[in-house]
C-alpha cells in the first residue's frame, strides 16, 4: 500500500461556497462498473470468497439458463483469470469461505439439477482437493457459511434440501465438523446469509424472514428486523468497519444494531444479487453479474469514511464533496464559524487519535485524528478546500486522514469528525 506521506498535495481553491459547480454528489461510497479484458460467462448462483493469503477473489460455479458451471476464476483487481484443472462438479447454490486453520478456501454443498450435494472441497489457489468423508452437515443448498476469525472456525447455518428447510448450526475447526445445539435459533433457514463482524466479535445472519441474528459461538440471539427482504448478499466491509447488505439497488449498513440505508453516488443495478466478497487488501467489495445475472464486474468503494466523534459537544459537520480520484480535484467541505478555518491533512489510518485538545482554546474537549503534515486555511461557512491529486498510479489505494477546525462566535475552536479518504482511479 502506498504511503500517503509520498503525496504531493497542492491546495488550488479556497473559500468557495458549497454550491460551486466544481462539486458533484457527496462522494462517500459508490458502486463502480469494471471492464476487464476477459470475464467468466454470465451466470448467477455462483460462490465467491476472498483468499487473504493470495489476495485474490475466487469465483466457482453457478448457473445460467440450462447451463450449470464447474469452472474456477480469480480476480486480482484488474483481470479475471481462469484456473484450469479438475475440481468440484458443476453446481450452484453452494457456499464458500476462508478456512484460517488450513489457509485454504472451503466449498460445501449446492445443487446440480435435481441433486442436492453434501461434498466438501478445499482450494489452495492452484488445485482443488476433495476432503475426506466423515461427520459433516447433510446435503443442502442456499445456506450461509462464514469464517469466525477470532475463534478460527467456519460457521454454517440453514439451507434447504428438496424443499425441506434446514435450521441446524455447524462449525468446522479445520479438521472436523461439529453440530452445535443452541437453545435459540433463527426462524428461517433457507436463503440464510452469514458474515463475520470482527469489530463486534459476532457472526451476523440475515434470515429469509427479514430478521438479523448474531452467533457468539454458543447461541443465537436476535439483533433486529430488516432492513428489507429479497435475494441479497451480506458482507463485512473492513474499510467502513461495518456489516453491509446489498439487496436490489440498495446498500444497507448495520451500525450497532440498527440498519441504515447508505446514500450512494451510483447504485448496483437492480435484480437478484449474487454473492459479494470483500477484498481486504484493496478495501473494495467485489461482485460479478451486477445483480442481473449478466457478465459484468462491479466493485463497491468507500471514498470517504467518517471517524469520530471529534468533539464532546457542538462539533462541526464535514463531508467529501468530490471523490478522491487520481488526476482530479478532491474537495472537502465543512461547517465553519465567522473566523478562518483550518483543514488538517495527514497519513491514515484515522482510527487511533493523535491527541486531544481542551478548553479554553477549544469550546469543549476535541479529539484530533490526523498527525497533520499539511495545514490548509479556509474561510466562509460552509468552507470548501480543494486539493489537486497527482495522476500517479503508485498512489492508488493510498489513504489520507483529514479533519477541520473552525472558530466559533465565542472565539473558541470546534473540531469536526475525522475523514479517511482513499485515492482511486
Backbone torsions as a table, in degrees:
resi	resn	phi	psi	omega
1	UNK	NA	129.3	-179.3
2	UNK	-60.8	151.3	178.4
3	UNK	-89.0	121.5	-179.6
4	UNK	-58.7	-19.0	178.6
5	UNK	-63.8	-19.8	-178.4
6	UNK	-81.6	-5.4	-177.9
7	UNK	-68.6	139.3	168.7
8	UNK	-105.1	99.7	-174.5
9	UNK	-102.4	125.3	-179.7
10	UNK	-116.0	115.7	175.8
11	UNK	-67.5	127.7	-175.4
12	UNK	-117.6	-17.7	179.6
13	UNK	-139.2	144.3	177.3
14	UNK	-135.8	151.0	168.4
15	UNK	54.7	43.1	175.2
16	UNK	-94.9	144.8	179.1
17	UNK	-65.9	155.6	-176.7
18	UNK	-65.3	-15.9	-179.2
19	UNK	-94.0	8.3	-179.1
20	UNK	-59.1	136.0	-173.5
21	UNK	-61.9	-11.9	-179.4
22	UNK	-65.3	-18.2	-175.4
23	UNK	-81.7	160.8	163.3
24	UNK	-131.6	-170.5	-175.5
25	UNK	-55.3	148.9	-177.8
26	UNK	-51.1	118.5	-170.3
27	UNK	-94.8	78.2	177.5
28	UNK	-95.7	-49.1	-179.9
29	UNK	-154.2	154.1	-174.4
30	UNK	-160.2	155.7	168.9
31	UNK	-95.7	132.5	-179.2
32	UNK	-116.0	131.5	173.6
33	UNK	-82.3	128.4	-178.5
34	UNK	-109.2	143.9	-176.2
35	UNK	-124.0	76.4	178.0
36	UNK	-71.2	161.8	-178.5
37	UNK	-67.0	-32.6	-179.1
38	UNK	-138.8	143.2	-177.7
39	UNK	-140.9	161.5	169.8
40	UNK	-61.8	159.5	175.5
41	UNK	-64.3	151.6	179.3
42	UNK	-56.6	140.1	-178.0
43	UNK	-170.7	167.3	169.1
44	UNK	-133.6	177.1	176.5
45	UNK	69.4	16.7	-179.1
46	UNK	-82.6	171.9	174.2
47	UNK	-107.1	141.6	-175.6
48	UNK	-142.4	131.7	179.9
49	UNK	-154.2	160.4	-177.6
50	UNK	-102.9	133.7	174.8
51	UNK	-99.0	105.0	-175.3
52	UNK	-74.1	-17.7	178.5
53	UNK	-77.0	-47.4	-178.8
54	UNK	-91.2	-8.3	178.6
55	UNK	56.8	52.2	178.7
56	UNK	-134.1	146.5	169.2
57	UNK	-93.5	127.7	-174.9
58	UNK	-111.2	134.0	178.5
59	UNK	-117.7	135.9	175.3
60	UNK	-135.5	137.9	167.8
61	UNK	67.8	-154.2	-177.5
62	UNK	116.2	-178.4	-175.9
63	UNK	-146.7	144.1	172.8
64	UNK	-144.8	116.0	-176.3
65	UNK	63.0	-124.3	-179.7
66	UNK	-96.2	6.8	-177.3
67	UNK	-102.7	127.5	174.0
68	UNK	-111.0	130.6	-172.4
69	UNK	-100.0	150.9	174.9
70	UNK	-133.1	30.5	-177.1
71	UNK	-98.6	158.9	-178.3
72	UNK	-120.8	132.1	178.9
73	UNK	-132.1	154.6	174.0
74	UNK	-132.7	146.8	-176.4
75	UNK	-117.8	126.0	-178.6
76	UNK	-106.5	6.9	-178.8
77	UNK	103.4	-17.2	177.9
78	UNK	-125.3	-39.4	-173.1
79	UNK	-134.7	147.5	164.9
80	UNK	-91.0	134.9	178.1
81	UNK	-129.6	128.3	179.5
82	UNK	-82.3	136.3	178.0
83	UNK	-99.1	118.5	-178.5
84	UNK	-86.2	166.7	177.6
85	UNK	115.6	164.9	-179.3
86	UNK	-67.6	157.3	-179.5
87	UNK	-169.9	-160.9	179.7
88	UNK	-59.9	155.8	177.0
89	UNK	-67.8	155.6	177.7
90	UNK	-54.2	140.5	-177.2
91	UNK	-166.3	167.5	172.6
92	UNK	-144.0	163.0	-179.6
93	UNK	73.3	16.3	176.3
94	UNK	-85.8	176.4	176.0
95	UNK	-128.5	145.3	-179.9
96	UNK	-137.8	137.4	-179.3
97	UNK	-153.3	165.4	-177.3
98	UNK	-80.4	130.9	174.0
99	UNK	-99.6	102.9	-175.4
100	UNK	-71.3	-22.6	179.5
101	UNK	-70.2	-46.0	-176.0
102	UNK	-100.1	-1.2	-179.0
103	UNK	53.2	49.4	177.7
104	UNK	-142.4	158.8	170.3
105	UNK	-83.1	143.5	179.3
106	UNK	-118.4	130.5	177.8
107	UNK	-115.5	132.8	-179.0
108	UNK	-132.8	145.6	165.2
109	UNK	63.0	-154.6	-178.5
110	UNK	110.1	-177.0	179.9
111	UNK	-123.7	149.3	171.0
112	UNK	-137.4	98.6	-172.5
113	UNK	65.5	-125.6	179.2
114	UNK	-89.2	-4.9	-177.2
115	UNK	-88.9	130.5	174.9
116	UNK	-102.3	132.4	-168.7
117	UNK	-102.5	154.2	177.8
118	UNK	-129.7	8.1	-175.6
119	UNK	-77.7	167.3	-178.5
120	UNK	-137.1	136.1	-178.5
121	UNK	-131.9	154.4	173.7
122	UNK	-124.3	149.1	-177.5
123	UNK	-129.6	124.5	-176.2
124	UNK	-100.6	9.7	-178.0
125	UNK	99.4	-14.5	179.3
126	UNK	-122.4	-45.6	-174.6
127	UNK	-141.4	153.1	173.5
128	UNK	-90.4	144.1	177.1
129	UNK	-131.7	127.5	175.8
130	UNK	-74.5	128.0	-176.9
131	UNK	-88.4	146.0	-172.3
132	UNK	-57.7	147.6	178.7
133	UNK	-71.6	165.3	-178.3
134	UNK	162.5	-166.7	177.7
135	UNK	-65.2	121.3	-176.9
136	UNK	-152.2	165.8	177.7
137	UNK	-59.2	141.7	176.9
138	UNK	-61.9	166.4	-180.0
139	UNK	-55.5	140.8	-179.0
140	UNK	-166.9	164.9	173.3
141	UNK	-142.5	163.8	178.1
142	UNK	56.1	52.3	179.9
143	UNK	-121.1	173.6	-179.9
144	UNK	-109.1	144.7	176.6
145	UNK	-149.3	135.6	-177.9
146	UNK	-148.3	157.1	179.6
147	UNK	-97.0	116.8	173.6
148	UNK	-83.4	100.6	-173.5
149	UNK	-72.2	-23.4	179.1
150	UNK	-71.8	-42.5	-179.3
151	UNK	-98.7	-4.2	-179.3
152	UNK	55.1	54.0	178.9
153	UNK	-132.2	148.1	165.9
154	UNK	-89.6	133.1	177.4
155	UNK	-110.9	128.4	-179.8
156	UNK	-123.7	137.8	178.7
157	UNK	-145.4	140.5	165.0
158	UNK	72.7	-153.2	-176.4
159	UNK	109.6	-165.8	179.3
160	UNK	-150.8	158.4	177.2
161	UNK	-144.9	112.9	178.7
162	UNK	54.6	41.8	177.9
163	UNK	83.6	-4.2	178.9
164	UNK	-94.3	122.6	-178.2
165	UNK	-78.7	139.7	-178.2
166	UNK	-110.9	144.6	-175.6
167	UNK	-128.8	18.2	-173.2
168	UNK	-88.8	154.9	179.3
169	UNK	-118.2	129.9	180.0
170	UNK	-130.1	155.1	174.3
171	UNK	-133.2	140.9	178.7
172	UNK	-112.6	123.3	-177.0
173	UNK	-99.2	12.4	-177.9
174	UNK	98.8	-14.7	179.6
175	UNK	-125.9	-42.9	-174.5
176	UNK	-145.4	155.2	173.3
177	UNK	-89.9	145.0	172.7
178	UNK	-133.9	133.3	177.3
179	UNK	-84.2	130.4	179.1
180	UNK	-93.3	156.1	-176.9
181	UNK	-125.8	70.7	-180.0
182	UNK	-68.4	151.0	178.9
183	UNK	-78.5	-20.0	179.1
184	UNK	-131.9	143.1	178.1
185	UNK	-143.0	159.5	174.4
186	UNK	-60.0	155.7	-176.1
187	UNK	-78.5	-20.4	-179.9
188	UNK	-124.5	148.7	179.9
189	UNK	-120.0	-34.6	-177.9
190	UNK	-68.8	133.9	179.6
191	UNK	74.1	18.7	180.0
192	UNK	-62.9	141.7	179.1
193	UNK	-121.9	130.1	-176.0
194	UNK	-126.4	145.6	167.4
195	UNK	-153.9	158.4	-179.7
196	UNK	-102.5	135.1	178.3
197	UNK	-106.7	101.1	-177.5
198	UNK	-71.6	-20.1	178.8
199	UNK	-73.3	-45.5	178.7
200	UNK	-86.9	-13.1	179.8
201	UNK	67.9	44.6	-178.0
202	UNK	-151.3	150.8	171.9
203	UNK	-88.6	124.2	-175.7
204	UNK	-100.1	135.4	179.2
205	UNK	-123.2	135.8	170.5
206	UNK	-113.9	118.2	-172.3
207	UNK	-94.1	168.8	178.4
208	UNK	-66.5	-14.3	178.6
209	UNK	-92.3	14.5	177.6
210	UNK	63.9	40.3	176.3
211	UNK	-120.9	146.3	178.3
212	UNK	-107.1	129.0	-178.6
213	UNK	-126.1	163.6	177.9
214	UNK	-133.2	140.6	178.4
215	UNK	-113.1	126.3	-177.4
216	UNK	-105.1	8.3	-177.6
217	UNK	101.7	-13.5	179.8
218	UNK	-127.1	-42.5	-174.2
219	UNK	-146.2	160.1	172.6
220	UNK	-92.6	144.3	174.9
221	UNK	-136.6	139.8	178.9
222	UNK	-72.6	133.4	-179.6
223	UNK	-101.1	-55.0	-177.8
224	UNK	-168.6	175.0	171.7
225	UNK	-99.4	167.3	177.1
226	UNK	84.0	-175.9	11.7
227	UNK	-82.1	-38.3	177.1
228	UNK	-162.8	149.6	-179.4
229	UNK	-79.0	161.1	179.5
230	UNK	145.2	173.2	179.9
231	UNK	-84.3	89.5	-175.0
232	UNK	-120.2	-173.8	-179.8
233	UNK	-135.6	137.7	-177.3
234	UNK	-110.2	134.8	179.2
235	UNK	-154.9	157.6	175.7
236	UNK	-98.3	126.1	-179.6
237	UNK	-99.5	106.4	-176.4
238	UNK	-74.1	-17.1	174.3
239	UNK	-73.1	-40.5	179.7
240	UNK	-90.5	-17.1	179.2
241	UNK	64.7	35.8	178.7
242	UNK	-144.0	160.3	170.8
243	UNK	-79.5	134.6	178.3
244	UNK	-119.3	151.7	177.6
245	UNK	-130.7	122.4	178.4
246	UNK	-105.8	122.3	179.1
247	UNK	-144.4	132.5	-174.8
248	UNK	54.1	-128.4	178.1
249	UNK	-103.8	20.7	-176.5
250	UNK	-112.3	141.3	176.3
251	UNK	-119.5	124.9	-176.5
252	UNK	-118.2	150.8	-180.0
253	UNK	-124.7	133.0	177.7
254	UNK	-90.2	103.0	-179.9
255	UNK	-101.0	104.0	-171.9
256	UNK	68.1	-112.3	177.2
257	UNK	-119.2	23.6	-177.1
258	UNK	-125.2	131.5	175.3
259	UNK	-85.2	131.9	179.8
260	UNK	-125.2	128.6	177.7
261	UNK	-78.8	129.0	-178.7
262	UNK	-82.4	141.2	172.6
263	UNK	-85.2	118.4	-173.6
264	UNK	-106.3	144.6	170.0
265	UNK	-67.5	-42.8	176.4
266	UNK	-142.7	135.6	-176.5
267	UNK	-97.7	161.8	172.3
268	UNK	-73.9	140.2	179.5
269	UNK	-56.3	150.7	-177.7
270	UNK	-70.5	162.0	-180.0
271	UNK	130.4	175.4	178.4
272	UNK	-61.8	126.8	-175.8
273	UNK	-88.0	129.6	176.7
274	UNK	-83.9	-177.1	-179.7
275	UNK	-62.3	148.8	176.4
276	UNK	-124.0	133.5	175.7
277	UNK	-117.5	144.1	179.5
278	UNK	-102.4	123.7	177.1
279	UNK	-85.3	101.9	-173.6
280	UNK	-72.0	-25.5	177.6
281	UNK	-71.6	-45.3	-178.5
282	UNK	-90.1	-6.4	177.0
283	UNK	58.5	44.9	178.8
284	UNK	-139.5	143.8	169.7
285	UNK	-86.5	145.1	-176.0
286	UNK	-126.9	135.0	170.3
287	UNK	-140.1	161.8	-178.0
288	UNK	-123.7	134.2	178.0
289	UNK	101.7	-12.8	175.2
290	UNK	60.7	20.2	179.1
291	UNK	81.6	5.1	-175.3
292	UNK	-125.0	8.1	-178.4
293	UNK	74.8	11.4	179.6
294	UNK	-87.0	-175.5	-175.5
295	UNK	-105.0	33.5	-178.5
296	UNK	-102.5	157.1	-178.5
297	UNK	-111.7	136.0	-179.3
298	UNK	-130.0	148.4	176.2
299	UNK	-131.5	139.7	178.1
300	UNK	-100.9	123.7	-173.2
301	UNK	-123.2	133.3	170.6
302	UNK	-100.1	105.7	179.4
303	UNK	-69.3	-43.7	-176.1
304	UNK	-136.2	129.3	178.9
305	UNK	-119.1	125.7	178.0
306	UNK	-74.0	140.3	176.8
307	UNK	-128.4	130.1	-178.4
308	UNK	177.4	-168.9	6.1
309	UNK	-79.5	153.0	178.3
310	UNK	-93.7	14.3	-173.2
311	UNK	-159.3	159.6	176.3
312	UNK	-91.6	-22.1	176.3
313	UNK	-165.5	150.7	172.4
314	UNK	63.7	37.6	-178.7
315	UNK	-77.2	168.3	179.8
316	UNK	-99.5	151.0	178.1
317	UNK	-81.4	147.9	176.4
318	UNK	-142.2	143.7	179.4
319	UNK	-153.7	152.5	170.9
320	UNK	-80.9	131.2	-178.7
321	UNK	-102.8	-18.2	169.7
322	UNK	-136.5	162.1	-178.8
323	UNK	-78.2	146.8	178.9
324	UNK	-80.7	77.3	-174.3
325	UNK	-103.3	137.1	179.0
326	UNK	-58.0	134.1	178.6
327	UNK	80.7	7.8	-178.2
328	UNK	-124.7	177.9	178.2
329	UNK	-94.5	125.5	-179.8
330	UNK	-105.9	120.8	-174.4
331	UNK	-118.2	138.6	176.2
332	UNK	-123.3	132.3	178.3
333	UNK	-114.6	145.3	176.0
334	UNK	-149.3	149.5	175.6
335	UNK	-66.1	143.9	-173.6
336	UNK	-140.8	160.1	176.9
337	UNK	-91.6	-163.4	-178.1
338	UNK	-72.0	-19.2	-177.8
339	UNK	-97.2	-173.1	179.2
340	UNK	-70.7	151.2	175.2
341	UNK	-113.0	173.6	-176.6
342	UNK	-144.9	130.7	174.5
343	UNK	-103.0	122.8	178.5
344	UNK	-94.3	130.4	-179.1
345	UNK	-126.9	127.3	178.7
346	UNK	-149.6	-179.9	-179.6
347	UNK	-73.6	149.7	174.4
348	UNK	-86.7	167.2	7.0
349	UNK	-81.2	166.8	-177.6
350	UNK	-99.3	-4.6	-168.4
351	UNK	-69.0	-26.0	178.4
352	UNK	-102.9	112.2	-178.4
353	UNK	-59.8	147.5	177.4
354	UNK	-86.0	-14.2	178.1
355	UNK	164.4	-179.3	176.8
356	UNK	-128.6	153.7	177.6
357	UNK	-130.6	140.3	-169.9
358	UNK	-118.5	167.9	171.3
359	UNK	-59.8	156.0	10.3
360	UNK	-88.6	-7.3	179.6
361	UNK	-63.3	-43.8	177.5
362	UNK	-102.1	147.9	-177.7
363	UNK	-63.5	-34.4	173.9
364	UNK	-148.8	168.6	-176.8
365	UNK	-56.2	130.8	-179.1
366	UNK	-116.8	136.9	173.6
367	UNK	-95.9	124.1	-179.0
368	UNK	-103.0	125.2	-175.4
369	UNK	-94.8	-46.2	-178.3
370	UNK	-74.6	154.9	160.1
371	UNK	-95.7	92.8	-164.8
372	UNK	-65.9	130.4	173.4
373	UNK	-110.6	-20.3	178.4
374	UNK	-132.1	134.5	176.5
375	UNK	-118.5	119.7	-176.8
376	UNK	-115.5	118.5	-179.0
377	UNK	-77.1	155.9	177.5
378	UNK	-154.2	150.6	173.8
379	UNK	-131.6	167.2	-178.4
380	UNK	97.0	161.5	179.8
381	UNK	-141.2	105.7	4.6
382	UNK	-77.8	154.6	177.0
383	UNK	-93.2	145.5	179.6
384	UNK	-128.6	120.8	177.6
385	UNK	-116.0	128.8	-178.5
386	UNK	-119.5	144.9	-174.4
387	UNK	-128.3	133.0	174.0
388	UNK	-81.5	117.3	-179.4
389	UNK	-97.1	121.9	-179.0
390	UNK	-63.1	150.4	173.0
391	UNK	-86.9	92.4	-177.8
392	UNK	-138.6	110.7	-175.7
393	UNK	-60.9	-22.8	177.6
394	UNK	-66.1	-17.8	-178.9
395	UNK	-90.7	-7.4	-178.4
396	UNK	-61.5	126.8	-177.8
397	UNK	91.2	-9.4	176.2
398	UNK	-65.2	148.2	-176.6
399	UNK	-122.1	145.7	177.6
400	UNK	-120.1	149.7	173.2
401	UNK	-112.7	124.0	-177.1
402	UNK	-126.6	148.5	175.9
403	UNK	-157.0	145.9	-178.0
404	UNK	-115.3	153.5	177.0
405	UNK	-131.3	133.6	-179.6
406	UNK	-130.8	151.4	178.9
407	UNK	-86.9	131.0	178.7
408	UNK	-95.2	171.1	-177.6
409	UNK	-61.0	-26.2	179.5
410	UNK	-83.2	5.9	178.0
411	UNK	70.4	14.7	171.2
412	UNK	-105.6	169.8	-174.9
413	UNK	-102.5	147.8	171.2
414	UNK	-126.9	145.5	-179.6
415	UNK	-106.6	150.5	171.9
416	UNK	-84.9	176.9	164.6
417	UNK	-67.3	170.0	173.0
418	UNK	-86.8	159.7	175.0
419	UNK	-131.2	128.3	173.9
420	UNK	-104.5	116.7	-177.3
421	UNK	-110.1	136.6	-179.8
422	UNK	-112.4	122.0	-179.0
423	UNK	-74.0	140.4	-178.8
424	UNK	-149.9	171.9	173.4
425	UNK	-78.7	NA	NA
